[in-house]
């Protein structure tokens, strides 16, 4: 992608405000190799349009795509669509798993909200869920032996 450079430089504080990042976060991204400052004027980092595009690309993967910094760095470095697709597929699987977990969370909260019991533990549905949780927690315990003596 060709980035038109207008010659303007933006200070680290301008960039952090514009992208909704803290200055330490922007420095951290630089340390991680996700973005490079174009020039330093005194002790202040400055960025040109190409650096801003690199930052926006990193944020597309990391913040918007929910990828780890390691995966973001790998995606930014790869030129092969196959490698990029493999990382994206793995992330999509993680997102689906989180969404499934959130659907379970929603169902639990909706039941607890709609439940007419003054004490949710006395609700037949909630009580069964609590018993199942305890049983599952000790399912691998050989014979249910206690460590207390």
N, CA, C and O atoms as a GROMACS GRO file, in nm:
protein
  596
    1UNK      N    1   0.084  -0.119   0.000
    1UNK     CA    2   0.000   0.000   0.000
    1UNK      C    3   0.087   0.124   0.000
    1UNK      O    4   0.184   0.133   0.076
    2UNK      N    5   0.055   0.217  -0.083
    2UNK     CA    6   0.129   0.342  -0.093
    2UNK      C    7   0.064   0.444  -0.001
    2UNK      O    8  -0.057   0.468  -0.008
    3UNK      N    9   0.146   0.503   0.085
    3UNK     CA   10   0.097   0.605   0.178
    3UNK      C   11   0.149   0.740   0.131
    3UNK      O   12   0.270   0.758   0.115
    4UNK      N   13   0.059   0.832   0.108
    4UNK     CA   14   0.099   0.966   0.066
    4UNK      C   15   0.151   1.040   0.188
    4UNK      O   16   0.080   1.059   0.287
    5UNK      N   17   0.276   1.081   0.178
    5UNK     CA   18   0.339   1.152   0.291
    5UNK      C   19   0.323   1.302   0.267
    5UNK      O   20   0.375   1.356   0.170
    6UNK      N   21   0.251   1.367   0.356
    6UNK     CA   22   0.231   1.510   0.343
    6UNK      C   23   0.343   1.590   0.408
    6UNK      O   24   0.339   1.714   0.410
    7UNK      N   25   0.444   1.519   0.461
    7UNK     CA   26   0.558   1.586   0.522
    7UNK      C   27   0.535   1.629   0.666
    7UNK      O   28   0.628   1.669   0.735
    8UNK      N   29   0.411   1.622   0.711
    8UNK     CA   30   0.380   1.666   0.846
    8UNK      C   31   0.419   1.558   0.946
    8UNK      O   32   0.401   1.439   0.922
    9UNK      N   33   0.472   1.602   1.059
    9UNK     CA   34   0.505   1.512   1.169
    9UNK      C   35   0.412   1.540   1.286
    9UNK      O   36   0.374   1.655   1.311
   10UNK      N   37   0.377   1.435   1.356
   10UNK     CA   38   0.285   1.445   1.469
   10UNK      C   39   0.357   1.398   1.594
   10UNK      O   40   0.422   1.293   1.594
   11UNK      N   41   0.346   1.475   1.701
   11UNK     CA   42   0.414   1.440   1.826
   11UNK      C   43   0.347   1.318   1.888
   11UNK      O   44   0.232   1.285   1.856
   12UNK      N   45   0.419   1.253   1.977
   12UNK     CA   46   0.365   1.134   2.043
   12UNK      C   47   0.237   1.168   2.120
   12UNK      O   48   0.146   1.086   2.126
   13UNK      N   49   0.229   1.286   2.178
   13UNK     CA   50   0.107   1.322   2.251
   13UNK      C   51  -0.009   1.345   2.154
   13UNK      O   52  -0.123   1.310   2.186
   14UNK      N   53   0.016   1.404   2.037
   14UNK     CA   54  -0.089   1.421   1.937
   14UNK      C   55  -0.139   1.285   1.888
   14UNK      O   56  -0.259   1.264   1.873
   15UNK      N   57  -0.046   1.195   1.862
   15UNK     CA   58  -0.083   1.062   1.812
   15UNK      C   59  -0.160   0.985   1.918
   15UNK      O   60  -0.261   0.921   1.888
   16UNK      N   61  -0.113   0.990   2.042
   16UNK     CA   62  -0.181   0.915   2.148
   16UNK      C   63  -0.324   0.966   2.166
   16UNK      O   64  -0.417   0.886   2.183
   17UNK      N   65  -0.343   1.097   2.162
   17UNK     CA   66  -0.479   1.154   2.174
   17UNK      C   67  -0.565   1.114   2.055
   17UNK      O   68  -0.681   1.074   2.072
   18UNK      N   69  -0.510   1.124   1.936
   18UNK     CA   70  -0.587   1.096   1.815
   18UNK      C   71  -0.633   0.950   1.807
   18UNK      O   72  -0.741   0.921   1.757
   19UNK      N   73  -0.550   0.859   1.858
   19UNK     CA   74  -0.582   0.716   1.852
   19UNK      C   75  -0.641   0.662   1.981
   19UNK      O   76  -0.672   0.544   1.991
   20UNK      N   77  -0.657   0.749   2.082
   20UNK     CA   78  -0.715   0.705   2.209
   20UNK      C   79  -0.624   0.612   2.287
   20UNK      O   80  -0.671   0.522   2.355
   21UNK      N   81  -0.495   0.635   2.278
   21UNK     CA   82  -0.396   0.555   2.349
   21UNK      C   83  -0.322   0.643   2.448
   21UNK      O   84  -0.312   0.764   2.430
   22UNK      N   85  -0.270   0.582   2.552
   22UNK     CA   86  -0.184   0.658   2.642
   22UNK      C   87  -0.044   0.667   2.579
   22UNK      O   88  -0.007   0.583   2.497
   23UNK      N   89   0.031   0.767   2.618
   23UNK     CA   90   0.168   0.781   2.569
   23UNK      C   91   0.251   0.657   2.605
   23UNK      O   92   0.324   0.607   2.519
   24UNK      N   93   0.242   0.605   2.729
   24UNK     CA   94   0.318   0.482   2.760
   24UNK      C   95   0.279   0.363   2.671
   24UNK      O   96   0.364   0.282   2.636
   25UNK      N   97   0.150   0.353   2.634
   25UNK     CA   98   0.108   0.245   2.545
   25UNK      C   99   0.173   0.260   2.408
   25UNK      O  100   0.219   0.162   2.350
   26UNK      N  101   0.175   0.381   2.357
   26UNK     CA  102   0.238   0.406   2.227
   26UNK      C  103   0.388   0.374   2.233
   26UNK      O  104   0.443   0.317   2.138
   27UNK      N  105   0.453   0.410   2.342
   27UNK     CA  106   0.596   0.374   2.359
   27UNK      C  107   0.612   0.222   2.364
   27UNK      O  108   0.706   0.167   2.307
   28UNK      N  109   0.521   0.156   2.433
   28UNK     CA  110   0.526   0.010   2.444
   28UNK      C  111   0.511  -0.054   2.305
   28UNK      O  112   0.584  -0.147   2.271
   29UNK      N  113   0.416  -0.004   2.226
   29UNK     CA  114   0.399  -0.056   2.091
   29UNK      C  115   0.526  -0.038   2.009
   29UNK      O  116   0.562  -0.123   1.928
   30UNK      N  117   0.593   0.072   2.031
   30UNK     CA  118   0.720   0.096   1.962
   30UNK      C  119   0.826  -0.006   2.008
   30UNK      O  120   0.898  -0.062   1.926
   31UNK      N  121   0.833  -0.028   2.138
   31UNK     CA  122   0.927  -0.129   2.191
   31UNK      C  123   0.898  -0.268   2.135
   31UNK      O  124   0.989  -0.347   2.114
   32UNK      N  125   0.769  -0.296   2.111
   32UNK     CA  126   0.728  -0.427   2.060
   32UNK      C  127   0.744  -0.438   1.908
   32UNK      O  128   0.718  -0.544   1.851
   33UNK      N  129   0.786  -0.331   1.844
   33UNK     CA  130   0.810  -0.335   1.700
   33UNK      C  131   0.685  -0.318   1.615
   33UNK      O  132   0.688  -0.350   1.496
   34UNK      N  133   0.577  -0.268   1.673
   34UNK     CA  134   0.454  -0.250   1.597
   34UNK      C  135   0.451  -0.117   1.522
   34UNK      O  136   0.381  -0.103   1.422
   35UNK      N  137   0.527  -0.021   1.570
   35UNK     CA  138   0.532   0.111   1.506
   35UNK      C  139   0.671   0.170   1.535
   35UNK      O  140   0.732   0.139   1.637
   36UNK      N  141   0.717   0.253   1.445
   36UNK     CA  142   0.845   0.321   1.465
   36UNK      C  143   0.823   0.471   1.458
   36UNK      O  144   0.748   0.520   1.373
   37UNK      N  145   0.889   0.542   1.548
   37UNK     CA  146   0.880   0.687   1.536
   37UNK      C  147   0.968   0.728   1.417
   37UNK      O  148   1.069   0.664   1.387
   38UNK      N  149   0.927   0.834   1.352
   38UNK     CA  150   0.997   0.881   1.233
   38UNK      C  151   1.120   0.964   1.271
   38UNK      O  152   1.225   0.955   1.207
   39UNK      N  153   1.103   1.044   1.374
   39UNK     CA  154   1.211   1.133   1.414
   39UNK      C  155   1.191   1.172   1.560
   39UNK      O  156   1.080   1.174   1.612
   40UNK      N  157   1.302   1.203   1.623
   40UNK     CA  158   1.297   1.259   1.758
   40UNK      C  159   1.343   1.404   1.751
   40UNK      O  160   1.446   1.437   1.691
   41UNK      N  161   1.265   1.489   1.813
   41UNK     CA  162   1.302   1.629   1.825
   41UNK      C  163   1.322   1.652   1.974
   41UNK      O  164   1.227   1.660   2.050
   42UNK      N  165   1.448   1.662   2.013
   42UNK     CA  166   1.480   1.661   2.155
   42UNK      C  167   1.449   1.522   2.208
   42UNK      O  168   1.498   1.422   2.155
   43UNK      N  169   1.368   1.516   2.310
   43UNK     CA  170   1.329   1.386   2.366
   43UNK      C  171   1.190   1.341   2.319
   43UNK      O  172   1.140   1.237   2.363
   44UNK      N  173   1.129   1.417   2.230
   44UNK     CA  174   0.992   1.390   2.188
   44UNK      C  175   0.991   1.311   2.057
   44UNK      O  176   1.054   1.350   1.958
   45UNK      N  177   0.918   1.202   2.058
   45UNK     CA  178   0.902   1.121   1.937
   45UNK      C  179   0.799   1.188   1.845
   45UNK      O  180   0.700   1.245   1.890
   46UNK      N  181   0.826   1.177   1.715
   46UNK     CA  182   0.734   1.229   1.614
   46UNK      C  183   0.711   1.121   1.509
   46UNK      O  184   0.798   1.038   1.481
   47UNK      N  185   0.591   1.124   1.451
   47UNK     CA  186   0.549   1.021   1.356
   47UNK      C  187   0.499   1.085   1.228
   47UNK      O  188   0.429   1.187   1.233
   48UNK      N  189   0.534   1.026   1.113
   48UNK     CA  190   0.480   1.073   0.986
   48UNK      C  191   0.358   0.988   0.948
   48UNK      O  192   0.318   0.899   1.023
   49UNK      N  193   0.298   1.017   0.832
   49UNK     CA  194   0.178   0.945   0.790
   49UNK      C  195   0.201   0.794   0.776
   49UNK      O  196   0.112   0.716   0.810
   50UNK      N  197   0.317   0.754   0.726
   50UNK     CA  198   0.346   0.611   0.711
   50UNK      C  199   0.346   0.542   0.847
   50UNK      O  200   0.295   0.431   0.860
   51UNK      N  201   0.403   0.607   0.947
   51UNK     CA  202   0.404   0.549   1.083
   51UNK      C  203   0.262   0.543   1.139
   51UNK      O  204   0.227   0.448   1.208
   52UNK      N  205   0.181   0.645   1.108
   52UNK     CA  206   0.042   0.645   1.154
   52UNK      C  207  -0.036   0.531   1.088
   52UNK      O  208  -0.120   0.468   1.153
   53UNK      N  209  -0.009   0.505   0.962
   53UNK     CA  210  -0.075   0.392   0.894
   53UNK      C  211  -0.032   0.260   0.956
   53UNK      O  212  -0.113   0.169   0.972
   54UNK      N  213   0.097   0.248   0.990
   54UNK     CA  214   0.146   0.126   1.056
   54UNK      C  215   0.077   0.108   1.191
   54UNK      O  216   0.039  -0.004   1.227
   55UNK      N  217   0.059   0.217   1.265
   55UNK     CA  218  -0.010   0.210   1.394
   55UNK      C  219  -0.156   0.170   1.374
   55UNK      O  220  -0.207   0.085   1.447
   56UNK      N  221  -0.222   0.231   1.277
   56UNK     CA  222  -0.363   0.197   1.250
   56UNK      C  223  -0.375   0.050   1.211
   56UNK      O  224  -0.472  -0.016   1.249
   57UNK      N  225  -0.280  -0.001   1.135
   57UNK     CA  226  -0.281  -0.142   1.093
   57UNK      C  227  -0.262  -0.233   1.215
   57UNK      O  228  -0.329  -0.336   1.227
   58UNK      N  229  -0.171  -0.196   1.303
   58UNK     CA  230  -0.149  -0.274   1.426
   58UNK      C  231  -0.275  -0.275   1.512
   58UNK      O  232  -0.312  -0.379   1.566
   59UNK      N  233  -0.340  -0.161   1.524
   59UNK     CA  234  -0.462  -0.152   1.605
   59UNK      C  235  -0.577  -0.229   1.541
   59UNK      O  236  -0.662  -0.282   1.612
   60UNK      N  237  -0.580  -0.236   1.408
   60UNK     CA  238  -0.682  -0.315   1.340
   60UNK      C  239  -0.674  -0.460   1.386
   60UNK      O  240  -0.777  -0.522   1.414
   61UNK      N  241  -0.554  -0.514   1.393
   61UNK     CA  242  -0.538  -0.653   1.436
   61UNK      C  243  -0.550  -0.669   1.586
   61UNK      O  244  -0.619  -0.758   1.634
   62UNK      N  245  -0.482  -0.582   1.662
   62UNK     CA  246  -0.474  -0.600   1.807
   62UNK      C  247  -0.602  -0.557   1.879
   62UNK      O  248  -0.662  -0.636   1.952
   63UNK      N  249  -0.643  -0.435   1.858
   63UNK     CA  250  -0.759  -0.383   1.932
   63UNK      C  251  -0.890  -0.428   1.868
   63UNK      O  252  -0.980  -0.478   1.936
   64UNK      N  253  -0.902  -0.409   1.738
   64UNK     CA  254  -1.028  -0.441   1.670
   64UNK      C  255  -1.045  -0.590   1.646
   64UNK      O  256  -1.156  -0.642   1.652
   65UNK      N  257  -0.934  -0.660   1.620
   65UNK     CA  258  -0.939  -0.803   1.594
   65UNK      C  259  -0.919  -0.888   1.718
   65UNK      O  260  -0.936  -1.010   1.714
   66UNK      N  261  -0.882  -0.823   1.829
   66UNK     CA  262  -0.866  -0.895   1.955
   66UNK      C  263  -0.746  -0.989   1.959
   66UNK      O  264  -0.744  -1.082   2.039
   67UNK      N  265  -0.649  -0.967   1.873
   67UNK     CA  266  -0.532  -1.056   1.868
   67UNK      C  267  -0.428  -1.015   1.972
   67UNK      O  268  -0.419  -0.899   2.012
   68UNK      N  269  -0.351  -1.112   2.015
   68UNK     CA  270  -0.241  -1.085   2.107
   68UNK      C  271  -0.136  -1.000   2.035
   68UNK      O  272  -0.138  -0.989   1.912
   69UNK      N  273  -0.046  -0.940   2.111
   69UNK     CA  274   0.060  -0.863   2.049
   69UNK      C  275   0.150  -0.952   1.964
   69UNK      O  276   0.195  -0.911   1.856
   70UNK      N  277   0.177  -1.074   2.010
   70UNK     CA  278   0.260  -1.166   1.932
   70UNK      C  279   0.194  -1.197   1.798
   70UNK      O  280   0.260  -1.194   1.694
   71UNK      N  281   0.064  -1.229   1.800
   71UNK     CA  282  -0.007  -1.258   1.675
   71UNK      C  283  -0.017  -1.134   1.587
   71UNK      O  284  -0.008  -1.144   1.465
   72UNK      N  285  -0.036  -1.019   1.648
   72UNK     CA  286  -0.041  -0.894   1.572
   72UNK      C  287   0.092  -0.871   1.501
   72UNK      O  288   0.094  -0.838   1.383
   73UNK      N  289   0.201  -0.887   1.574
   73UNK     CA  290   0.334  -0.870   1.515
   73UNK      C  291   0.355  -0.969   1.399
   73UNK      O  292   0.408  -0.932   1.295
   74UNK      N  293   0.313  -1.094   1.419
   74UNK     CA  294   0.328  -1.196   1.316
   74UNK      C  295   0.244  -1.161   1.192
   74UNK      O  296   0.291  -1.174   1.079
   75UNK      N  297   0.122  -1.116   1.214
   75UNK     CA  298   0.036  -1.080   1.101
   75UNK      C  299   0.090  -0.961   1.025
   75UNK      O  300   0.082  -0.956   0.902
   76UNK      N  301   0.145  -0.864   1.097
   76UNK     CA  302   0.200  -0.747   1.030
   76UNK      C  303   0.325  -0.782   0.950
   76UNK      O  304   0.355  -0.718   0.849
   77UNK      N  305   0.397  -0.883   0.994
   77UNK     CA  306   0.522  -0.920   0.928
   77UNK      C  307   0.500  -1.013   0.809
   77UNK      O  308   0.583  -1.018   0.718
   78UNK      N  309   0.392  -1.086   0.809
   78UNK     CA  310   0.372  -1.185   0.704
   78UNK      C  311   0.326  -1.121   0.574
   78UNK      O  312   0.247  -1.026   0.572
   79UNK      N  313   0.377  -1.174   0.467
   79UNK     CA  314   0.334  -1.130   0.334
   79UNK      C  315   0.251  -1.237   0.267
   79UNK      O  316   0.198  -1.216   0.157
   80UNK      N  317   0.239  -1.351   0.332
   80UNK     CA  318   0.166  -1.464   0.273
   80UNK      C  319   0.025  -1.472   0.329
   80UNK      O  320   0.005  -1.474   0.451
   81UNK      N  321  -0.070  -1.475   0.241
   81UNK     CA  322  -0.210  -1.481   0.280
   81UNK      C  323  -0.240  -1.610   0.357
   81UNK      O  324  -0.321  -1.609   0.449
   82UNK      N  325  -0.176  -1.722   0.319
   82UNK     CA  326  -0.201  -1.850   0.387
   82UNK      C  327  -0.168  -1.841   0.536
   82UNK      O  328  -0.245  -1.886   0.620
   83UNK      N  329  -0.054  -1.783   0.568
   83UNK     CA  330  -0.013  -1.769   0.709
   83UNK      C  331  -0.109  -1.676   0.782
   83UNK      O  332  -0.147  -1.702   0.897
   84UNK      N  333  -0.147  -1.569   0.717
   84UNK     CA  334  -0.240  -1.472   0.778
   84UNK      C  335  -0.374  -1.539   0.803
   84UNK      O  336  -0.434  -1.521   0.910
   85UNK      N  337  -0.422  -1.616   0.708
   85UNK     CA  338  -0.551  -1.684   0.722
   85UNK      C  339  -0.548  -1.786   0.837
   85UNK      O  340  -0.648  -1.801   0.907
   86UNK      N  341  -0.437  -1.854   0.855
   86UNK     CA  342  -0.426  -1.951   0.965
   86UNK      C  343  -0.438  -1.882   1.100
   86UNK      O  344  -0.507  -1.932   1.189
   87UNK      N  345  -0.372  -1.768   1.116
   87UNK     CA  346  -0.382  -1.693   1.241
   87UNK      C  347  -0.522  -1.638   1.261
   87UNK      O  348  -0.575  -1.638   1.373
   88UNK      N  349  -0.583  -1.590   1.155
   88UNK     CA  350  -0.720  -1.538   1.164
   88UNK      C  351  -0.817  -1.650   1.200
   88UNK      O  352  -0.906  -1.630   1.282
   89UNK      N  353  -0.799  -1.766   1.140
   89UNK     CA  354  -0.888  -1.879   1.170
   89UNK      C  355  -0.878  -1.918   1.317
   89UNK      O  356  -0.979  -1.947   1.381
   90UNK      N  357  -0.757  -1.920   1.369
   90UNK     CA  358  -0.738  -1.951   1.511
   90UNK      C  359  -0.808  -1.848   1.600
   90UNK      O  360  -0.869  -1.883   1.701
   91UNK      N  361  -0.798  -1.721   1.562
   91UNK     CA  362  -0.864  -1.616   1.640
   91UNK      C  363  -1.015  -1.627   1.630
   91UNK      O  364  -1.085  -1.607   1.729
   92UNK      N  365  -1.066  -1.660   1.512
   92UNK     CA  366  -1.210  -1.677   1.497
   92UNK      C  367  -1.262  -1.789   1.587
   92UNK      O  368  -1.370  -1.778   1.644
   93UNK      N  369  -1.186  -1.896   1.599
   93UNK     CA  370  -1.224  -2.007   1.689
   93UNK      C  371  -1.229  -1.958   1.833
   93UNK      O  372  -1.322  -1.991   1.906
   94UNK      N  373  -1.128  -1.880   1.874
   94UNK     CA  374  -1.128  -1.826   2.011
   94UNK      C  375  -1.247  -1.734   2.034
   94UNK      O  376  -1.308  -1.736   2.141
   95UNK      N  377  -1.281  -1.653   1.935
   95UNK     CA  378  -1.394  -1.561   1.947
   95UNK      C  379  -1.524  -1.640   1.961
   95UNK      O  380  -1.609  -1.607   2.044
   96UNK      N  381  -1.541  -1.744   1.879
   96UNK     CA  382  -1.661  -1.828   1.888
   96UNK      C  383  -1.672  -1.892   2.027
   96UNK      O  384  -1.781  -1.899   2.083
   97UNK      N  385  -1.560  -1.940   2.082
   97UNK     CA  386  -1.562  -2.000   2.216
   97UNK      C  387  -1.602  -1.897   2.321
   97UNK      O  388  -1.681  -1.928   2.411
   98UNK      N  389  -1.549  -1.776   2.310
   98UNK     CA  390  -1.587  -1.670   2.405
   98UNK      C  391  -1.734  -1.633   2.391
   98UNK      O  392  -1.803  -1.610   2.490
   99UNK      N  393  -1.781  -1.629   2.266
   99UNK     CA  394  -1.923  -1.596   2.244
   99UNK      C  395  -2.012  -1.705   2.304
   99UNK      O  396  -2.117  -1.674   2.361
  100UNK      N  397  -1.973  -1.830   2.290
  100UNK     CA  398  -2.051  -1.938   2.350
  100UNK      C  399  -2.054  -1.924   2.501
  100UNK      O  400  -2.158  -1.941   2.564
  101UNK      N  401  -1.939  -1.892   2.559
  101UNK     CA  402  -1.933  -1.872   2.704
  101UNK      C  403  -2.021  -1.754   2.746
  101UNK      O  404  -2.090  -1.761   2.848
  102UNK      N  405  -2.019  -1.648   2.668
  102UNK     CA  406  -2.103  -1.531   2.701
  102UNK      C  407  -2.251  -1.563   2.688
  102UNK      O  408  -2.332  -1.508   2.763
  103UNK      N  409  -2.289  -1.649   2.594
  103UNK     CA  410  -2.429  -1.690   2.584
  103UNK      C  411  -2.471  -1.766   2.711
  103UNK      O  412  -2.582  -1.748   2.761
  104UNK      N  413  -2.379  -1.851   2.762
  104UNK     CA  414  -2.407  -1.922   2.887
  104UNK      C  415  -2.420  -1.824   3.004
  104UNK      O  416  -2.508  -1.839   3.089
  105UNK      N  417  -2.333  -1.724   3.006
  105UNK     CA  418  -2.339  -1.622   3.112
  105UNK      C  419  -2.473  -1.550   3.105
  105UNK      O  420  -2.538  -1.528   3.207
  106UNK      N  421  -2.514  -1.513   2.984
  106UNK     CA  422  -2.641  -1.443   2.967
  106UNK      C  423  -2.758  -1.528   3.015
  106UNK      O  424  -2.847  -1.479   3.084
  107UNK      N  425  -2.757  -1.657   2.978
  107UNK     CA  426  -2.867  -1.746   3.019
  107UNK      C  427  -2.872  -1.758   3.171
  107UNK      O  428  -2.981  -1.758   3.229
  108UNK      N  429  -2.757  -1.768   3.235
  108UNK     CA  430  -2.752  -1.775   3.380
  108UNK      C  431  -2.809  -1.649   3.443
  108UNK      O  432  -2.893  -1.655   3.533
  109UNK      N  433  -2.764  -1.534   3.395
  109UNK     CA  434  -2.811  -1.408   3.451
  109UNK      C  435  -2.960  -1.386   3.425
  109UNK      O  436  -3.031  -1.336   3.512
  110UNK      N  437  -3.006  -1.423   3.307
  110UNK     CA  438  -3.149  -1.410   3.279
  110UNK      C  439  -3.231  -1.497   3.372
  110UNK      O  440  -3.336  -1.454   3.422
  111UNK      N  441  -3.185  -1.621   3.397
  111UNK     CA  442  -3.260  -1.708   3.489
  111UNK      C  443  -3.261  -1.649   3.630
  111UNK      O  444  -3.365  -1.644   3.694
  112UNK      N  445  -3.144  -1.604   3.676
  112UNK     CA  446  -3.136  -1.548   3.811
  112UNK      C  447  -3.223  -1.422   3.824
  112UNK      O  448  -3.279  -1.396   3.930
  113UNK      N  449  -3.234  -1.345   3.718
  113UNK     CA  450  -3.314  -1.224   3.718
  113UNK      C  451  -3.462  -1.259   3.720
  113UNK      O  452  -3.540  -1.194   3.790
  114UNK      N  453  -3.502  -1.361   3.642
  114UNK     CA  454  -3.642  -1.400   3.633
  114UNK      C  455  -3.687  -1.490   3.747
  114UNK      O  456  -3.807  -1.504   3.770
  115UNK      N  457  -3.594  -1.551   3.818
  115UNK     CA  458  -3.627  -1.648   3.922
  115UNK      C  459  -3.708  -1.582   4.033
  115UNK      O  460  -3.674  -1.473   4.079
  116UNK      N  461  -3.814  -1.646   4.073
  116UNK     CA  462  -3.901  -1.590   4.176
  116UNK      C  463  -3.858  -1.624   4.317
  116UNK      O  464  -3.919  -1.576   4.413
  117UNK      N  465  -3.756  -1.705   4.334
  117UNK     CA  466  -3.712  -1.745   4.469
  117UNK      C  467  -3.646  -1.629   4.540
  117UNK      O  468  -3.568  -1.554   4.482
  118UNK      N  469  -3.679  -1.616   4.671
  118UNK     CA  470  -3.611  -1.514   4.749
  118UNK      C  471  -3.464  -1.549   4.766
  118UNK      O  472  -3.378  -1.461   4.770
  119UNK      N  473  -3.436  -1.678   4.777
  119UNK     CA  474  -3.298  -1.727   4.786
  119UNK      C  475  -3.273  -1.813   4.663
  119UNK      O  476  -3.325  -1.924   4.654
  120UNK      N  477  -3.192  -1.763   4.568
  120UNK     CA  478  -3.170  -1.838   4.444
  120UNK      C  479  -3.121  -1.981   4.467
  120UNK      O  480  -3.141  -2.068   4.383
  121UNK      N  481  -3.056  -2.006   4.581
  121UNK     CA  482  -3.008  -2.141   4.608
  121UNK      C  483  -3.122  -2.239   4.629
  121UNK      O  484  -3.103  -2.360   4.614
  122UNK      N  485  -3.241  -2.189   4.663
  122UNK     CA  486  -3.356  -2.277   4.683
  122UNK      C  487  -3.432  -2.304   4.553
  122UNK      O  488  -3.525  -2.385   4.551
  123UNK      N  489  -3.395  -2.237   4.448
  123UNK     CA  490  -3.457  -2.258   4.316
  123UNK      C  491  -3.413  -2.395   4.264
  123UNK      O  492  -3.294  -2.427   4.270
  124UNK      N  493  -3.505  -2.476   4.213
  124UNK     CA  494  -3.468  -2.608   4.162
  124UNK      C  495  -3.363  -2.602   4.051
  124UNK      O  496  -3.273  -2.685   4.048
  125UNK      N  497  -3.374  -2.506   3.961
  125UNK     CA  498  -3.278  -2.496   3.850
  125UNK      C  499  -3.141  -2.454   3.902
  125UNK      O  500  -3.040  -2.515   3.866
  126UNK      N  501  -3.138  -2.351   3.985
  126UNK     CA  502  -3.011  -2.303   4.039
  126UNK      C  503  -2.949  -2.408   4.131
  126UNK      O  504  -2.828  -2.430   4.127
  127UNK      N  505  -3.031  -2.473   4.213
  127UNK     CA  506  -2.981  -2.579   4.301
  127UNK      C  507  -2.918  -2.692   4.222
  127UNK      O  508  -2.812  -2.743   4.260
  128UNK      N  509  -2.980  -2.732   4.112
  128UNK     CA  510  -2.923  -2.839   4.028
  128UNK      C  511  -2.791  -2.794   3.968
  128UNK      O  512  -2.697  -2.873   3.958
  129UNK      N  513  -2.783  -2.669   3.927
  129UNK     CA  514  -2.658  -2.617   3.871
  129UNK      C  515  -2.548  -2.615   3.975
  129UNK      O  516  -2.433  -2.646   3.945
  130UNK      N  517  -2.582  -2.578   4.099
  130UNK     CA  518  -2.483  -2.576   4.207
  130UNK      C  519  -2.434  -2.718   4.238
  130UNK      O  520  -2.314  -2.740   4.255
  131UNK      N  521  -2.528  -2.813   4.246
  131UNK     CA  522  -2.487  -2.953   4.271
  131UNK      C  523  -2.397  -3.005   4.159
  131UNK      O  524  -2.298  -3.072   4.186
  132UNK      N  525  -2.431  -2.973   4.036
  132UNK     CA  526  -2.350  -3.017   3.922
  132UNK      C  527  -2.211  -2.955   3.927
  132UNK      O  528  -2.112  -3.021   3.895
  133UNK      N  529  -2.202  -2.829   3.968
  133UNK     CA  530  -2.071  -2.763   3.978
  133UNK      C  531  -1.984  -2.829   4.083
  133UNK      O  532  -1.864  -2.849   4.062
  134UNK      N  533  -2.043  -2.864   4.198
  134UNK     CA  534  -1.968  -2.931   4.304
  134UNK      C  535  -1.925  -3.070   4.258
  134UNK      O  536  -1.810  -3.110   4.278
  135UNK      N  537  -2.018  -3.144   4.196
  135UNK     CA  538  -1.985  -3.278   4.147
  135UNK      C  539  -1.873  -3.272   4.044
  135UNK      O  540  -1.781  -3.355   4.046
  136UNK      N  541  -1.880  -3.176   3.954
  136UNK     CA  542  -1.777  -3.162   3.850
  136UNK      C  543  -1.642  -3.126   3.911
  136UNK      O  544  -1.538  -3.175   3.866
  137UNK      N  545  -1.643  -3.040   4.012
  137UNK     CA  546  -1.518  -2.998   4.076
  137UNK      C  547  -1.445  -3.115   4.138
  137UNK      O  548  -1.322  -3.115   4.143
  138UNK      N  549  -1.519  -3.215   4.184
  138UNK     CA  550  -1.456  -3.329   4.250
  138UNK      C  551  -1.464  -3.456   4.166
  138UNK      O  552  -1.441  -3.566   4.218
  139UNK      N  553  -1.495  -3.444   4.039
  139UNK     CA  554  -1.510  -3.562   3.952
  139UNK      C  555  -1.379  -3.638   3.937
  139UNK      O  556  -1.382  -3.761   3.925
  140UNK      N  557  -1.266  -3.570   3.937
  140UNK     CA  558  -1.137  -3.636   3.920
  140UNK      C  559  -1.076  -3.682   4.053
  140UNK      O  560  -0.972  -3.748   4.054
  141UNK      N  561  -1.141  -3.646   4.164
  141UNK     CA  562  -1.090  -3.683   4.296
  141UNK      C  563  -1.114  -3.833   4.316
  141UNK      O  564  -1.228  -3.879   4.313
  142UNK      N  565  -1.007  -3.908   4.337
  142UNK     CA  566  -1.017  -4.054   4.352
  142UNK      C  567  -1.094  -4.090   4.478
  142UNK      O  568  -1.043  -4.077   4.589
  143UNK      N  569  -1.218  -4.134   4.459
  143UNK     CA  570  -1.299  -4.181   4.573
  143UNK      C  571  -1.350  -4.072   4.662
  143UNK      O  572  -1.411  -4.101   4.766
  144UNK      N  573  -1.329  -3.946   4.628
  144UNK     CA  574  -1.382  -3.836   4.708
  144UNK      C  575  -1.315  -3.823   4.844
  144UNK      O  576  -1.374  -3.768   4.937
  145UNK      N  577  -1.192  -3.873   4.858
  145UNK     CA  578  -1.123  -3.866   4.987
  145UNK      C  579  -1.088  -3.723   5.024
  145UNK      O  580  -1.056  -3.641   4.938
  146UNK      N  581  -1.095  -3.696   5.149
  146UNK     CA  582  -1.063  -3.564   5.200
  146UNK      C  583  -0.918  -3.558   5.241
  146UNK      O  584  -0.862  -3.656   5.291
  147UNK      N  585  -0.855  -3.440   5.220
  147UNK     CA  586  -0.718  -3.421   5.264
  147UNK      C  587  -0.713  -3.383   5.412
  147UNK      O  588  -0.606  -3.387   5.472
  148UNK      N  589  -0.828  -3.345   5.471
  148UNK     CA  590  -0.831  -3.306   5.613
  148UNK      C  591  -0.813  -3.429   5.698
  148UNK      O  592  -0.868  -3.535   5.669
  149UNK      N  593  -0.736  -3.416   5.804
  149UNK     CA  594  -0.712  -3.528   5.894
  149UNK      C  595  -0.750  -3.492   6.034
  149UNK      O  596  -0.737  -3.575   6.124
   0.00000   0.00000   0.00000
